[in-house]
Amino acid sequence: VMPGCVLIGWVVDRAMSMYLKGFETCCLVLAVLCVAAVLQGGTTNWLVGTFFMGVYFMIAAGFWYHELEDLSRDAETLVHSNSTNDGG
């Protein structure tokens, strides 16, 4: 989905990078680990579905209460220019 968003961003001339902050990265890693753990078992039942719904609601609640960030094009440019000035 994310590479598709980047390609659509190019078409509509909007900066849509795959630059994720810490909270978004942790949520993505948590979701991938949960899916990997279930797929490794080979079989599923209703309890696995309930597990995934619980993880989904926890991530949704986290984003609901997460501090809003400035996602404008200028803020992204500022973050990238600060990281290059720091030698990183």
Backbone as JSON, one array per atom type, in Angstrom:
{
  "sequence": "VMPGCVLIGWVVDRAMSMYLKGFETCCLVLAVLCVAAVLQGGTTNWLVGTFFMGVYFMIAAGFWYHELEDLSRDAETLVHSNSTNDGG",
  "N": [[0.83, -1.19, 0.0], [1.91, 1.25, 0.82], [4.07, 1.86, -1.07], [2.44, 2.29, -3.29], [1.04, 4.58, -2.49], [3.1, 6.43, -2.56], [3.65, 6.49, -5.31], [1.19, 7.47, -6.27], [1.29, 9.94, -5.06], [3.35, 11.12, -6.54], [2.03, 11.43, -8.98], [-0.03, 13.28, -8.41], [1.45, 15.39, -7.64], [2.3, 15.7, -4.94], [4.07, 15.52, -1.93], [4.7, 12.45, -0.71], [6.24, 10.63, 1.22], [7.91, 7.66, 2.46], [8.61, 8.1, 5.04], [8.59, 7.37, 8.29], [7.7, 8.03, 11.64], [8.67, 7.21, 15.05], [6.44, 6.03, 16.5], [4.65, 5.16, 14.48], [6.31, 3.36, 13.17], [6.73, 1.42, 15.17], [4.1, 0.43, 15.46], [3.72, -0.69, 12.92], [5.71, -2.69, 12.92], [4.78, -4.25, 15.08], [2.33, -5.19, 14.02], [3.25, -6.72, 11.84], [4.77, -8.68, 13.18], [2.74, -9.96, 14.65], [1.13, -11.07, 12.6], [3.04, -12.76, 11.41], [3.51, -14.57, 13.52], [1.04, -15.86, 13.72], [0.77, -16.97, 11.15], [2.85, -18.78, 11.17], [1.92, -20.83, 12.73], [0.06, -22.23, 11.17], [-2.65, -23.05, 11.29], [-5.87, -21.6, 12.0], [-8.37, -20.16, 14.17], [-11.42, -18.99, 15.74], [-10.41, -17.61, 17.9], [-7.98, -16.57, 17.1], [-8.83, -14.67, 15.28], [-10.13, -12.96, 17.06], [-7.91, -12.14, 18.51], [-6.52, -10.66, 16.52], [-8.39, -8.63, 16.1], [-8.29, -7.39, 18.6], [-5.61, -6.46, 18.61], [-5.83, -4.69, 16.48], [-7.68, -2.8, 17.53], [-6.17, -1.84, 19.68], [-4.03, -0.57, 18.36], [-5.51, 1.31, 16.91], [-6.62, 2.83, 19.01], [-4.26, 3.83, 20.06], [-3.4, 5.51, 17.97], [-5.53, 7.27, 18.05], [-5.21, 8.67, 20.47], [-2.68, 9.6, 20.13], [-0.24, 12.17, 19.84], [-0.82, 14.87, 17.68], [0.9, 15.53, 14.64], [2.73, 17.85, 12.63], [2.19, 17.55, 9.33], [2.84, 18.81, 7.0], [4.26, 19.83, 3.86], [6.4, 21.55, 4.25], [7.22, 20.94, 6.85], [8.21, 18.35, 6.53], [10.37, 18.85, 4.83], [11.89, 20.43, 6.54], [12.57, 18.57, 8.55], [14.14, 16.76, 7.09], [16.2, 18.48, 6.27], [17.34, 19.19, 8.7], [18.34, 16.73, 9.55], [20.33, 16.27, 7.69], [22.05, 18.35, 8.19], [23.0, 17.71, 10.69], [24.84, 15.82, 10.25], [23.89, 13.32, 9.67]],
  "CA": [[0.0, 0.0, 0.0], [2.73, 2.47, 0.93], [4.68, 2.26, -2.36], [1.38, 2.81, -4.14], [0.78, 5.95, -2.07], [4.2, 7.26, -3.06], [3.44, 6.67, -6.74], [0.05, 8.37, -6.44], [1.79, 11.27, -4.68], [4.07, 11.68, -7.68], [1.07, 11.81, -10.02], [-0.77, 14.48, -8.01], [2.46, 16.37, -7.24], [2.24, 15.87, -3.48], [5.14, 14.75, -1.31], [4.24, 11.34, 0.13], [7.4, 9.76, 1.41], [7.71, 6.55, 3.38], [9.28, 8.5, 6.25], [7.72, 7.11, 9.43], [8.26, 8.35, 12.95], [8.81, 6.05, 15.93], [5.18, 5.38, 16.85], [4.16, 4.47, 13.3], [7.2, 2.23, 12.93], [6.43, 0.39, 16.18], [2.82, -0.18, 15.12], [3.93, -1.53, 11.74], [6.48, -3.88, 13.34], [3.87, -5.06, 15.89], [1.38, -5.86, 13.13], [3.98, -7.74, 11.06], [5.11, -9.78, 14.09], [1.51, -10.71, 14.97], [0.77, -11.88, 11.43], [4.05, -13.81, 11.25], [3.3, -15.58, 14.55], [-0.15, -16.64, 13.38], [1.04, -17.74, 9.94], [3.78, -19.85, 11.47], [1.16, -21.93, 13.31], [-0.52, -23.0, 10.07], [-4.11, -23.13, 11.4], [-6.47, -20.5, 12.75], [-9.74, -20.34, 14.65], [-12.05, -17.73, 16.1], [-9.6, -16.91, 18.89], [-6.97, -15.81, 16.36], [-9.54, -13.49, 14.79], [-10.32, -12.06, 18.2], [-6.58, -11.59, 18.77], [-6.24, -9.62, 15.53], [-9.27, -7.49, 16.37], [-7.73, -6.72, 19.76], [-4.42, -5.72, 18.18], [-6.31, -3.57, 15.66], [-8.26, -1.78, 18.4], [-5.1, -1.21, 20.45], [-3.33, 0.36, 17.47], [-6.43, 2.42, 16.62], [-6.68, 3.68, 20.21], [-2.98, 4.53, 20.14], [-3.41, 6.62, 17.02], [-6.54, 8.23, 18.47], [-4.66, 9.49, 21.53], [-1.33, 10.02, 19.76], [-0.1, 13.6, 19.6], [-0.86, 15.21, 16.26], [2.15, 16.06, 14.13], [2.59, 18.67, 11.44], [2.55, 16.72, 8.18], [2.9, 19.63, 5.8], [5.45, 19.65, 3.03], [7.48, 22.32, 4.86], [7.72, 20.22, 8.02], [9.02, 17.24, 6.04], [11.62, 19.43, 4.34], [12.64, 20.86, 7.71], [13.12, 17.38, 9.2], [15.22, 16.24, 6.26], [17.35, 19.41, 6.25], [17.99, 19.1, 10.0], [19.1, 15.48, 9.65], [21.53, 16.37, 6.86], [22.95, 19.31, 8.84], [23.58, 17.08, 11.86], [25.83, 14.84, 9.8], [23.22, 12.01, 9.56]],
  "C": [[0.87, 1.25, 0.0], [3.46, 2.83, -0.36], [3.65, 2.81, -3.34], [1.04, 4.25, -3.79], [1.87, 6.89, -2.57], [4.03, 7.51, -4.55], [2.27, 7.6, -7.03], [0.46, 9.79, -6.07], [2.58, 11.92, -5.81], [3.1, 12.18, -8.74], [0.37, 13.1, -9.67], [0.15, 15.57, -7.49], [2.35, 16.73, -5.76], [3.31, 14.98, -2.86], [4.56, 13.7, -0.37], [5.41, 10.37, 0.27], [7.03, 8.62, 2.34], [8.48, 6.82, 4.67], [8.31, 8.34, 7.42], [8.44, 7.48, 10.71], [8.21, 7.11, 13.82], [7.52, 5.31, 16.21], [4.63, 4.59, 15.67], [5.0, 3.24, 12.99], [6.93, 1.1, 13.91], [5.12, -0.31, 15.87], [2.95, -1.11, 13.91], [4.67, -2.81, 12.1], [5.6, -4.8, 14.18], [2.9, -5.84, 15.01], [2.06, -6.97, 12.33], [4.34, -8.93, 11.95], [3.88, -10.61, 14.45], [1.1, -11.6, 13.8], [1.75, -13.01, 11.23], [3.84, -14.92, 12.28], [2.1, -16.45, 14.23], [0.1, -17.51, 12.15], [1.98, -18.91, 10.2], [3.05, -21.06, 12.06], [0.49, -22.8, 12.27], [-2.03, -23.13, 10.13], [-4.61, -21.96, 12.23], [-7.85, -20.92, 13.24], [-10.28, -18.98, 15.07], [-11.21, -16.93, 17.08], [-8.5, -16.08, 18.21], [-7.6, -14.54, 15.78], [-9.78, -12.47, 15.88], [-9.0, -11.39, 18.58], [-6.27, -10.45, 17.81], [-7.14, -8.41, 15.73], [-8.78, -6.7, 17.58], [-6.51, -5.89, 19.42], [-4.83, -4.5, 17.36], [-6.86, -2.46, 16.54], [-7.2, -1.1, 19.26], [-4.33, -0.2, 19.6], [-4.21, 1.56, 17.15], [-6.54, 3.37, 17.81], [-5.38, 4.46, 20.38], [-2.91, 5.71, 19.19], [-4.43, 7.68, 17.41], [-5.98, 9.2, 19.52], [-3.25, 10.0, 21.25], [-1.32, 11.51, 19.46], [-0.06, 13.88, 18.1], [0.46, 15.84, 15.85], [1.86, 16.9, 12.89], [3.09, 17.88, 10.24], [2.59, 17.53, 6.89], [4.22, 19.38, 5.06], [6.64, 20.39, 3.64], [8.07, 21.6, 6.06], [8.6, 19.05, 7.6], [10.36, 17.74, 5.53], [12.5, 19.86, 5.5], [13.29, 19.67, 8.41], [14.3, 16.83, 8.41], [16.44, 17.17, 6.25], [18.06, 19.38, 7.6], [18.82, 17.83, 10.12], [20.35, 15.54, 8.78], [22.53, 17.34, 7.47], [23.64, 18.7, 10.05], [24.62, 16.03, 11.51], [25.24, 13.47, 9.61], [22.63, 11.75, 8.27]]
}
